[in-house]
Amino acid sequence: MNTLETAYKILKNLESAKDVEYMGTLISPEHLNVSDEEWFMVMKNLLEEGHIRGVDISKNVLGETKVDIEEARITLKGVQYLHENSAMQKFMRIATNVITIGSSIK
């Protein structure tokens, strides 16, 4: 899975499951089937870009990174990003189908 897919799935899960008590079950690296390193990088970027909130990234005394996602929520900016990319994905699928049909007609 690439970085954009991971980010999209995290945002989609956060948007669609507003009533889940613990968001970590929906956006954990295990649930998304991605490596811890990729997941951390995506979470950090989503947080820095303002697409999510309620995520706490810290280091313990051993220098290990800890990510608390218990209060993770999608922001309005995250919802906007999600919907813009959903529309773009639909457009790309339609454009790909048109190109495929056009090339098979020749």
C-alpha positions as CSV (number, residue, x, y, z in Angstrom):
1,M,0.0,0.0,0.0
2,N,1.4,3.4,-0.8
3,T,1.4,6.5,1.4
4,L,-1.6,8.2,-0.2
5,E,-3.7,5.0,0.1
6,T,-2.8,4.7,3.8
7,A,-3.6,8.4,4.5
8,Y,-6.9,8.0,2.6
9,K,-7.9,4.9,4.6
10,I,-7.0,6.6,7.9
11,L,-9.1,9.7,7.0
12,K,-12.0,7.6,5.6
13,N,-12.1,5.4,8.8
14,L,-12.0,8.4,11.0
15,E,-14.8,10.1,9.1
16,S,-17.1,7.1,8.8
17,A,-16.8,5.9,12.4
18,K,-17.5,8.9,14.6
19,D,-19.2,6.9,17.3
20,V,-16.4,4.3,17.8
21,E,-15.1,4.5,21.4
22,Y,-11.5,3.8,20.6
23,M,-10.3,4.9,17.1
24,G,-7.1,2.9,17.4
25,T,-8.9,-0.2,16.4
26,L,-9.8,1.4,13.0
27,I,-6.6,3.2,12.2
28,S,-3.9,1.0,13.7
29,P,-1.1,-0.2,11.5
30,E,-2.3,-3.8,12.0
31,H,-5.8,-2.9,10.9
32,L,-4.5,-1.1,7.8
33,N,-2.0,-3.8,7.1
34,V,1.0,-1.4,6.8
35,S,4.4,-1.3,8.5
36,D,4.7,0.7,11.8
37,E,7.2,3.0,10.0
38,E,4.9,3.8,7.1
39,W,2.0,4.3,9.5
40,F,3.9,6.6,11.8
41,M,5.1,8.7,8.9
42,V,1.6,9.0,7.5
43,M,0.1,9.9,11.0
44,K,2.8,12.5,11.6
45,N,2.1,14.1,8.2
46,L,-1.7,14.1,8.6
47,L,-1.2,15.7,12.0
48,E,1.2,18.3,10.7
49,E,-1.0,19.2,7.8
50,G,-4.0,19.6,10.1
51,H,-6.1,16.8,8.7
52,I,-6.4,15.0,12.1
53,R,-6.3,16.1,15.7
54,G,-6.2,14.3,19.1
55,V,-3.0,12.4,18.3
56,D,-0.1,12.7,20.7
57,I,3.4,11.8,19.5
58,S,6.0,11.6,22.1
59,K,9.3,9.9,23.0
60,N,10.0,8.0,26.2
61,V,13.2,8.1,28.2
62,L,14.7,5.3,26.0
63,G,14.0,7.4,22.9
64,E,11.3,5.2,21.6
65,T,8.4,7.0,19.8
66,K,4.9,6.5,21.3
67,V,1.8,7.5,19.4
68,D,-1.4,7.9,21.3
69,I,-4.4,7.7,19.0
70,E,-7.1,7.2,21.5
71,E,-8.6,10.7,20.9
72,A,-7.9,10.8,17.1
73,R,-10.5,12.7,15.1
74,I,-10.6,14.0,11.5
75,T,-10.7,17.8,11.1
76,L,-12.8,19.8,8.7
77,K,-9.6,20.2,6.6
78,G,-9.2,16.4,6.6
79,V,-12.8,15.9,5.5
80,Q,-12.3,18.4,2.7
81,Y,-9.1,16.6,1.6
82,L,-10.9,13.3,1.7
83,H,-13.8,14.4,-0.4
84,E,-11.6,16.2,-3.0
85,N,-9.5,13.0,-3.4
86,S,-12.7,10.9,-3.6
87,A,-13.9,13.0,-6.5
88,M,-10.5,12.8,-8.2
89,Q,-10.4,9.1,-7.8
90,K,-13.8,8.8,-9.5
91,F,-12.7,11.1,-12.3
92,M,-9.5,9.0,-12.8
93,R,-11.5,5.7,-13.0
94,I,-13.8,7.3,-15.6
95,A,-10.9,8.7,-17.6
96,T,-9.1,5.4,-17.6
97,N,-12.2,3.6,-18.7
98,V,-12.8,6.1,-21.6
99,I,-9.1,5.7,-22.7
100,T,-9.4,1.9,-22.5
101,I,-12.7,1.8,-24.5
102,G,-11.3,4.4,-27.0
103,S,-8.1,2.3,-27.6
104,S,-10.1,-0.9,-28.1
105,I,-12.3,0.6,-30.7
106,K,-9.4,1.4,-33.0
